Amino acid sequence: MTKNQLTAKIKEQSSLLSAAVLGLGVGLIITIIFSKIGVLLVLAGLVVKIFEPAISLSVLKLYKFKPVTCPFCRETSQVRINAIDFSCDNCGRSLTTEKGKVKLFRHLKLAVNNCPNIYGKPVLNGPMDSGQKLT
């Protein structure tokens, strides 16, 4: 998982948490009997929503990231050190890493199998293309 994807997931989870706490608080306020607890829950939900950026930054400090360059789009993504599979932040392709480097043999095989054919011969286009046609 990349740093950007982890940040988005943390923001999503904290938004869901604050919405649930706010909803529960409003529900308890409506019952009148538990209105004091409801007010506290509403305030707690608002605090979670307000401090969402600080929460995501503090959680991100728990993880270590390394830069990995996508062989397809040449963009660098910050990937967790122990990540094996991740998707590129820029092009969205699923990539496999080993010792901090992208395993290309798997992706080259997929590229050859899925590439267009001219007269029965595969033609690779893109950043990995050396300019020569495969025969």
N, C-alpha and C positions, 0 to 999 in steps of 0.2 A: 504494500500500500504506500502511495506517495504522500508527501507532506500535505499537498493541497487537498487530496482526497480525504486524509485523516482530519484536516481542519473542517472540511465540509460536513463530515460525518459527526464530529463533535458538536458543531453548531446545530445540526438537525436534531440530535439527541437532546441537547439542552433546550431547544425550542419546544420539543414534544413534552419534556419534563415540566417546563414552566406552564405550558398550556394545560396539562393535566392537573397541576397543583392549583392553578387559577380556576379551572372549572370546578374542581372539588370544593374550593373555597366559596365560590359563588353559590354552589348548590347548598352548602351548609348555611350560608347567610340567609338564603330563602327560607330555610326551615325555622328560623327565628330562635329555636331552642339552642342550636349550636352556632349562633352568629358570631360569638367571640372567637371561636376556633376558626370559623370561616374567614374572618377578617385577617387573622394571623396567616392563614394559608394563602390568601390573596397577596398579602405583603411578601410572603416567602416566594411566591411565583414571580412577582415583579422584581425581587432582588436577583433571582436566578436569571431572568431575562436581561436585566441591566448589566450584570457582571459576566455575561456570556463571552465577550472577547477575552477577559482576564482568565476565565475558566479554560478556554481553548489554548491560550498561551501556556498556562501552567501544566496542562496535560501534555502538550507537545514537548515540553522540557523533559518529560519522562522517557522519551524515545530518542534514539540516535539515528541520524540519517546520513546517507552518502549520495553523491551525485552520480547518476547513471545516464548516459547519452543513448537516446533511441536511434537504432541504425536506420530507421525508415525516414523519420522527419528531422533528425539531427538536433532535436531539442533535448536539453538536460532536465531531468526530473530529480527531485530529492526523494530517495527511496529508503525505507527502513532498512537497517543493516542486515537483519535476519530475514528479509523478504525473499521469497523464491520466485513467486509470480506477481506481476503488477501490470497495470495498464498505463500507457503513456498519457501524461496530462495533455499533450498537444494533439496527437493523432488518435488516441484511444485504443491503439493496438495492444493486445495482450502479449507480454514479454516474459521470458524466463531468464533468471540471473543465476550465475554461479561464481562465487568469489568476487562479487562486485562487477562482473562483466556479463553482458547479454550473450546468451547462447544463440549463436546465429545458425547453426546447422539445422535446428528445428524450423526456424523461420524461413531459411532459404528453401528447404524442402517444401514448405507450405506455399511459398511464393512461386516455385517452379510448377507445382501441381495446380495452382489456381491462376496462372498467368495466361494471357491470350496466346494462341498458336497461329503461326503463319506457315502454311504448307506442312502442318504436322510438327513443326519445331517450336518449342516454347521461346517467347520473347519477354525478357525482363526489362521493365522500365522503372525508373525511380532513382533515389539516391544511392542504392547498392549497385546499380548497373555500371559495369566497367566500360560500356560502349561497344562491347562485342556481343554478338548473338550466340546463344547456346546452340550447339549442334548435337 
